[in-house]
């Protein structure tokens, strides 16, 4: 299901759409189709309510052209480039990846150094290993699956996906609820 021009923003918010569906709608309606789900949702809601096509100016991003050292300042609008990835792997090992909390830290610390970022990464990874992390709003599927398994030990990913598909087809929120298990009995009777 993709958004429909006949919807208003309230009806639009009552449904879950994949990013690909949001991009397809934007292209179909001549709206800017770049950005993440939150930006696409905002653009579509404004369009459905007002008919106006919001134009979002792209941020100018900077990157480090030269080599990165521990003393290099991160700077504004850093790019998580292959150069940066290679630098972090050198100090943090081959398992290094740009995790969302680390990327948020980097973007919010432009005056710190890459050496500071190495220290921050270690702290962030310890926190991630020891705590349940908060899943950002745009990752509703991930949050649903995690909550499904927390409530239904022993069930399969296939079961979780059946319930997710059922839930996202309903109007309203997309948080897991025990009542979503009805989808399993409906699915088995097909």
Secondary structure by P-SEA (a helix, b strand, c coil): ccccccccaaaaaaccccaaaaaaaaaaacccccccaaaaaaaaaaaaaccbbbbbbbcccccccccccccccccccccccaaaaaaaaacccccccccaaaaaaaaacccccaaaaaaaaaaaaaaaacccccccccaaaaaaaaaaaaacccccaaaaaaaaaaaaacccccccccccaaaaaaaaac
